[in-house]
Amino acid sequence: MAALNLPHDGKATDAVLNHLRDARLFRQLAYINGKWVAGNKDIAVTNPADDDVIGYVTALRKSQIDSAINAADKAFKKWRALSAEHRATKLMAWHDLLLDNREDLAHLMVLEQGKTLDEARGEIDYGASFVSWFAEEAKRAYGETMPSHIPNAQLATLREPIGVAVLITPWNFPNAMITRKAAAALAIGCTVVVKPANETPFSALALAELAERAGIPAGVFNVVTGDAPMISEVLCASDKVKALSFTGSTRVGKLLLQQSAHTVKKCSMELGGNAPFIVLPDMDIKQAAKAAIDAKFQTSGQDCLAANRIYVPRQHYDAFIDAFATEMQKLRVGNGMQKTTDIGPLINAQAAAKAQTLVDDALTKGATLIATSHKKVPGDNFFHPVLLTNVTPEMAVFREENFCPVAGVLAYDDLDALIESANDTEYGLAAYIYGHDIRDIWKLMRGLEFGMVSVNSVKMTGHPIPFGGMKQSGLGREGSRHGFDEYSEIKYYCLGGLDTASGC
């Protein structure tokens, strides 16, 4: 299959094209104002499974980032003027193209991100669901009327699109983190500039290709690539950019908030997590262990929702450890393209080294290690799942967001102390509870300082729910009807002079 006749596409490797039915989905140029644009140098993108270069993404100049902002700003007037039904039609065409190209998009994601093919397919479905949801929800972006306290006046509100929105997205979910943001912004009438992670730019650029095919006008959906600090600084400094949505680390989120303060942008942040997984005394231990495995090792542990601290009643501790270790031993580490793989590589060697640092720190402070395998890992970016028992709050594995296949288990004696321990973190994104006593469940649900709490289910996210955290895990919500809040303003109006006596 031939690569596109574009400047950088000649560098496309057979390793990518051999997996795609549609070569046009493999783009190595940025997308600005409906055109594929080259910068002044290239950035190599590698496959985490073997560190082979799979392609090159262009690095834009500062002036080109300004061009993307200007294109989005210019396109905003016409895009917002379209009816919600018209915008929804374009979005639904985009949605259908995402699903029609599901296999290509999934294979592209595995090659640049490393997750298993089944996980990648699931992400494409998940990402597409936000597009259809917001396409429909835009038709119901209602205002409200209110009883007037002013004589001869009518009071009401309506929802206005905020303008140009910047979307800065991470490498662990390179498709869905874009569609969850972009679908809400586009549906309500905003235009967007997307900055994907340099580790996984090709998923974002494939979305741009499909957006163009769907008839989304030039300038409405733009993708910029290159030096992340420079691009972020330019985007945050622009007074034409009215909203910023970021998913990533708390450290970077704080920096972006500082950079955006001068122009007082509306900022939404989905930041780090340190999720507790709580097993109640009346829960079946084997069932809880299987659920904890799923909650911990999804996306190779590189998930902000991954269970980082697993709490088990002291009387069931040993039984849980045995059950968890038995299930963990079944997990198979390997290339995400292989059907037998349960856990793919971490994003790079630095991530694998960080995982080892967490383990070493815990062991020096008294933890016990249970590993799935003593075999040599398939490559520098792989890390076999491990279980750490006798974990204490002094250990980094307790305090930090792990983002790796390292599980830590703690024993607890009473719910009050458990709630205090679970809340002992700067993060507050997600928590899991497994049990049956509704009184204990309710006490935990109200006491846990986390934006999302899932009871007896690992799966908790989706297009209808307000995704977001408390404390330093973020600002705002994504998905659900609340997802429009980050890309719109509530405009109040007072329509006075309604004097019936004068005929008005």
RARAZI-V156579 format. One record per residue. N is the residue number from 1. PHI is phi as a letter, one per 20 degrees, with the letter a starting at -180 (999 if undefined). D_LAST is the distance of its C-alpha to the last C-alpha in Angstrom with 2 decimals. Layout:
N,PHI,D_LAST  N,PHI,D_LAST
This chain:
1,999,69.15  2,f,68.42  3,f,66.15  4,f,63.35  5,e,64.41  6,c,62.54  7,g,64.18  8,e,64.46  9,f,64.63  10,f,68.31  11,e,68.96  12,f,67.62  13,e,70.42  14,f,71.79  15,g,71.24  16,e,67.51  17,f,67.54  18,f,70.10  19,e,67.60  20,d,64.68  21,e,64.09  22,d,61.49  23,f,62.79  24,f,59.42  25,f,58.14  26,e,60.61  27,d,58.95  28,d,60.40  29,d,57.92  30,f,54.56  31,c,51.38  32,c,48.95  33,l,46.23  34,m,47.74  35,c,51.26  36,e,54.41  37,c,55.45  38,e,58.81  39,e,59.37  40,d,62.51  41,a,64.54  42,d,64.85  43,c,64.79  44,f,67.09  45,d,65.68  46,d,68.31  47,e,68.83  48,f,69.24  49,f,71.87  50,b,74.36  51,m,72.84  52,f,73.22  53,f,70.78  54,d,68.47  55,r,66.55  56,c,65.05  57,d,61.49  58,f,60.49  59,d,59.78  60,f,56.98  61,e,56.96  62,g,54.38  63,f,52.89  64,f,52.38  65,f,50.45  66,f,48.17  67,f,47.83  68,f,46.75  69,f,44.04  70,f,42.85  71,f,42.88  72,f,40.80  73,f,38.34  74,f,38.02  75,f,37.68  76,g,34.97  77,g,32.09  78,f,32.86  79,f,33.92  80,f,30.79  81,f,28.66  82,f,30.48  83,f,29.07  84,g,30.72  85,f,32.47  86,f,33.92  87,f,35.27  88,f,36.59  89,f,38.52  90,f,40.26  91,f,41.08  92,f,42.48  93,f,44.69  94,f,45.92  95,g,46.57  96,f,48.60  97,f,50.65  98,g,51.45  99,f,52.90  100,f,54.63  101,d,56.39  102,g,57.03  103,f,60.79  104,f,60.73  105,f,58.17  106,f,60.23  107,f,63.49  108,f,62.03  109,f,60.82  110,f,64.26  111,f,65.96  112,e,63.88  113,d,63.09  114,o,66.05  115,f,64.49  116,f,65.89  117,f,64.79  118,f,63.46  119,f,61.37  120,f,60.07  121,f,59.13  122,f,57.31  123,f,55.38  124,f,54.25  125,f,52.91  126,f,51.32  127,f,49.73  128,f,48.40  129,f,46.80  130,f,44.34  131,f,43.28  132,f,42.47  133,f,40.86  134,f,38.37  135,g,37.74  136,f,36.50  137,f,34.90  138,f,32.64  139,f,30.76  140,c,30.03  141,e,29.03  142,f,26.05  143,e,23.58  144,b,22.21  145,d,19.20  146,b,19.75  147,g,18.67  148,e,16.68  149,e,18.47  150,d,15.67  151,g,13.23  152,l,9.57  153,b,10.81  154,d,12.30  155,d,15.87  156,a,18.09  157,c,21.12  158,b,22.65  159,d,26.20  160,d,27.11  161,f,30.68  162,f,32.51  163,p,34.42  164,f,38.18  165,d,40.14  166,e,43.90  167,c,45.94  168,d,49.46  169,c,51.48  170,e,54.98  171,e,58.07  172,f,58.50  173,c,55.62  174,f,55.14  175,d,52.94  176,f,50.83  177,f,49.92  178,e,48.30  179,f,46.49  180,f,45.19  181,e,43.49  182,f,42.71  183,f,41.21  184,f,38.59  185,f,37.83  186,f,37.71  187,f,35.70  188,e,32.83  189,o,32.86  190,e,35.37  191,d,38.46  192,c,41.81  193,c,45.15  194,e,47.84  195,d,51.02  196,e,53.54  197,f,56.78  198,f,59.67  199,f,61.78  200,c,59.55  201,e,57.62  202,f,58.43  203,f,56.20  204,f,53.20  205,f,54.19  206,f,54.64  207,f,51.06  208,f,50.00  209,g,52.09  210,f,50.46  211,f,46.93  212,f,47.70  213,f,49.01  214,f,45.88  215,n,43.82  216,f,42.19  217,f,41.49  218,g,43.61  219,n,42.65  220,f,40.78  221,c,43.95  222,c,46.68  223,c,49.98  224,d,51.96  225,c,55.54  226,p,58.16  227,f,58.88  228,f,56.69  229,f,56.69  230,f,55.87  231,f,53.09  232,f,51.51  233,f,51.68  234,f,49.96  235,f,47.20  236,f,46.58  237,f,46.60  238,f,44.01  239,f,40.56  240,e,39.32  241,e,40.31  242,d,37.60  243,b,39.29  244,c,42.92  245,c,44.34  246,c,48.06  247,c,50.60  248,r,54.02  249,f,56.07  250,f,54.81  251,g,56.74  252,f,54.99  253,g,51.59  254,f,52.04  255,f,53.01  256,f,49.93  257,f,47.70  258,f,49.45  259,f,49.06  260,e,45.34  261,f,44.62  262,f,44.41  263,d,41.36  264,l,39.90  265,f,39.68  266,f,38.52  267,d,41.94  268,d,43.02  269,c,46.72  270,d,48.95  271,d,52.19  272,f,55.59  273,c,56.65  274,b,59.60  275,f,59.08  276,e,61.13  277,d,62.44  278,d,63.28  279,d,65.70  280,e,65.66  281,g,68.94  282,e,68.23  283,e,67.53  284,f,70.04  285,f,71.62  286,f,72.36  287,f,68.84  288,f,67.46  289,f,69.83  290,f,68.72  291,f,65.08  292,f,65.92  293,g,67.71  294,f,64.62  295,f,62.34  296,e,64.74  297,d,65.98  298,f,62.94  299,l,62.71  300,l,66.12  301,n,64.57  302,e,62.30  303,b,59.10  304,f,56.84  305,e,56.73  306,f,60.54  307,f,62.23  308,e,64.00  309,c,65.34  310,d,66.62  311,d,67.17  312,c,69.64  313,g,71.02  314,g,74.44  315,f,76.18  316,d,74.95  317,f,75.33  318,f,78.57  319,f,77.54  320,f,74.27  321,g,76.10  322,f,78.51  323,f,75.77  324,f,73.67  325,f,76.74  326,f,77.74  327,f,74.37  328,f,74.24  329,f,77.65  330,e,76.22  331,f,73.78  332,d,74.96  333,e,74.30  334,r,74.18  335,f,72.35  336,f,68.93  337,f,69.88  338,e,72.64  339,f,71.76  340,e,73.89  341,f,72.01  342,d,70.01  343,c,69.59  344,e,69.30  345,f,69.96  346,f,68.06  347,f,66.10  348,a,68.97  349,f,72.23  350,f,70.55  351,f,68.66  352,f,71.96  353,f,73.61  354,f,70.83  355,f,71.46  356,f,75.13  357,f,74.35  358,f,72.38  359,f,75.32  360,f,77.88  361,f,75.97  362,f,75.73  363,f,79.41  364,f,80.56  365,d,78.60  366,o,80.13  367,f,78.23  368,d,80.10  369,d,79.49  370,c,79.41  371,d,79.02  372,e,78.50  373,b,81.12  374,d,83.81  375,f,83.85  376,f,82.98  377,f,79.31  378,f,78.61  379,a,77.43  380,f,76.43  381,e,72.80  382,e,73.66  383,b,74.02  384,f,75.43  385,g,73.41  386,c,74.86  387,d,74.47  388,d,75.01  389,d,76.00  390,l,76.35  391,f,73.36  392,c,72.40  393,f,69.39  394,f,71.57  395,e,71.74  396,f,69.51  397,f,68.97  398,e,67.18  399,e,65.21  400,d,64.11  401,f,62.12  402,f,65.07  403,l,63.72  404,a,67.08  405,e,69.08  406,d,70.43  407,d,69.77  408,c,70.45  409,c,71.04  410,c,71.06  411,e,72.18  412,c,70.24  413,d,71.17  414,b,68.01  415,f,64.27  416,f,63.34  417,f,65.65  418,f,64.48  419,f,60.81  420,f,61.83  421,f,63.90  422,f,61.29  423,e,58.69  424,f,61.24  425,a,59.77  426,f,57.15  427,e,55.72  428,b,53.41  429,e,52.51  430,c,54.05  431,b,56.48  432,c,58.40  433,c,59.60  434,c,62.18  435,r,63.05  436,c,62.28  437,f,62.02  438,f,58.30  439,f,58.84  440,f,60.41  441,f,57.85  442,f,54.94  443,f,56.65  444,f,57.08  445,g,53.58  446,f,52.10  447,e,54.80  448,f,54.98  449,e,52.96  450,c,52.09  451,f,48.81  452,c,50.18  453,c,52.73  454,d,54.41  455,d,56.48  456,l,59.32  457,b,57.97  458,f,58.70  459,f,55.80  460,c,52.55  461,e,50.36  462,q,48.17  463,f,44.76  464,e,42.95  465,d,44.19  466,e,43.05  467,e,46.11  468,r,46.76  469,c,48.77  470,d,48.95  471,l,50.83  472,e,52.24  473,e,51.71  474,q,48.29  475,c,44.58  476,n,41.85  477,c,42.21  478,d,42.82  479,m,42.25  480,m,40.03  481,f,36.25  482,f,36.89  483,f,38.43  484,f,35.07  485,g,34.69  486,f,37.26  487,c,35.52  488,b,31.84  489,c,29.50  490,e,26.77  491,d,23.60  492,e,21.11  493,c,17.50  494,d,14.89  495,e,11.28  496,e,9.82  497,m,7.04  498,e,5.26  499,e,5.49  500,f,5.62  501,f,7.62  502,e,5.68  503,n,3.83  504,f,0.00
